[in-house]
C-alpha cells in the first residue's frame, strides 16, 4: 500500500458476515493497485469468511458507511497468524486500503486502533510481516513507531522459511495497575501528566509578608462569566491566609522560573516573596510576580472538600499577559521543564 496523508475521520469496527465479499474485493483491488495482478486467488486464507473462523477481521468505515480498508488480527488466546510469533504478541495480516481512499489516513487509523486494542487486552507487542517491495507500507510503519526486526525476517511454515518478508514490531506498554492505596504510586502515575505551574499570592493588609504558594491545578472553568477552578492541598499553611482575604493574584510562571517555584512550594517558609520582583494587581493590590507568562486577579467564590485537596472556584476580575516569558513553566515527573512546539 502507498503512503497516506490528509487524515479523514473513520470508524474501525469488526467486519460483519455480509461484508466479507466486499472485503475480499477491496483487498484484491488494493494489492493489485500497488503490486499488479494477484496470483494467490487459490489461497483460501484470502477469503474473509475463512479468516473470520479463527481471527478477527476489522474494517475502516467512512462517514457515509463505505468500506475504506481492512486488516485481520490474532484474537486474545487464539492462534497466531505467523509461526514465529510469541503468545504475548498480536500479529496482523492483509492490511489494505481501497485505492480511492488512499492518502486519507485510513491505514494509520486501522493500525492505531489495533495497537490500542492490543494494549487493552494484555498483548505486549504488535508484530507484522511485509514484503521488501512494499515501501509505502514501510513508511507508514516507521511513522507509527514500529521497529524493524531483521533477525525475525521471513515467512516460516512448518519450521521452513518460505518467503523473504520484513518483520516489524511495535512494543506496547503493559497495563500493570498501580495500587490505589499506595500514595507514592498514585503520585507517580498522575505525575506523568504535564501541567503548568501557577503562583498564588495575597497581601492581607496587616503589614505581614504576603502569603504565597505554587499549585499545578489551575484551569479555566468558564469564559462567560470568567471563572477558574483550582485545587490546593489541605496541608498548606499559606492557603488559609490567602483564603482569609477572599481574593488572590495568580501568576502563570515562565519556563525559567523553576527555582522560584520550588521556593514558593516550601511549606512554612517565612516571607516567600522577599527579594522577588512583584507588581500589585490593579484592583486588590495582590503581588503579581514579574517574569511570569500571564496573571489573573481573582475573588474566591466557593470552596469544596476534595479529599486531600480543597477545590476552589474563583471569579476572574482582571487578567493579562506578562512580557517576561513567552513560554510557560511545565512540571511533570517531579521535574520542571519548558515548552517546545511540535514539528
QUICORSUL-V488427 format. One record per backbone hydrogen bond with DSSP energy under -1.0 kcal/mol. NH is the residue of the N-H (numbers start at 1). CO is the residue of the C=O. If there is no record, write none. Layout:
BEGIN
NH|CO / NH|CO
END
This chain:
BEGIN
8|104 / 11|61 / 13|59 / 15|57 / 19|16 / 20|17 / 23|19 / 24|20 / 25|21 / 26|22 / 27|23 / 28|24 / 29|25 / 30|26 / 31|27 / 32|28 / 33|29 / 34|30 / 35|31 / 36|32 / 43|40 / 46|43 / 47|44 / 51|47 / 52|48 / 53|50 / 54|51 / 55|51 / 56|73 / 58|71 / 59|13 / 60|69 / 61|11 / 62|66 / 65|62 / 68|60 / 69|60 / 70|96 / 71|58 / 72|93 / 73|56 / 74|91 / 78|75 / 85|82 / 89|86 / 90|125 / 92|127 / 93|72 / 96|70 / 98|68 / 101|98 / 102|99 / 109|105 / 110|106 / 111|107 / 112|108 / 113|109 / 114|110 / 115|111 / 116|112 / 117|113 / 118|114 / 119|115 / 120|116 / 122|119 / 123|118 / 124|88 / 126|170 / 127|90 / 128|168 / 130|166 / 134|131 / 135|133 / 138|134 / 139|135 / 140|136 / 141|137 / 142|138 / 143|139 / 144|140 / 145|142 / 146|141 / 147|169 / 149|167 / 152|149 / 153|150 / 154|165 / 155|163 / 157|160 / 160|157 / 162|155 / 163|155 / 165|163 / 166|130 / 168|128 / 169|147 / 170|126 / 172|124 / 182|179 / 186|182 / 187|183 / 188|184 / 189|185 / 190|186 / 191|187 / 192|189 / 193|190 / 195|331 / 198|215 / 199|251 / 200|213 / 201|249 / 202|211 / 211|202 / 213|200 / 215|198 / 219|229 / 221|227 / 222|227 / 227|222 / 228|314 / 229|219 / 230|312 / 231|217 / 232|310 / 234|308 / 236|233 / 242|238 / 243|239 / 244|240 / 245|242 / 248|298 / 249|201 / 250|296 / 251|199 / 252|294 / 253|197 / 255|327 / 257|254 / 261|257 / 262|258 / 263|259 / 264|260 / 265|261 / 266|263 / 269|266 / 274|271 / 276|273 / 279|288 / 281|286 / 285|281 / 288|279 / 290|277 / 292|289 / 293|252 / 295|320 / 296|250 / 297|318 / 298|248 / 299|315 / 300|246 / 301|313 / 302|313 / 304|311 / 306|309 / 310|232 / 311|304 / 312|230 / 313|302 / 314|228 / 315|299 / 316|226 / 317|297 / 318|297 / 320|295 / 322|293 / 329|253 / 330|337 / 331|195 / 332|335 / 333|191 / 335|332 / 337|330
END
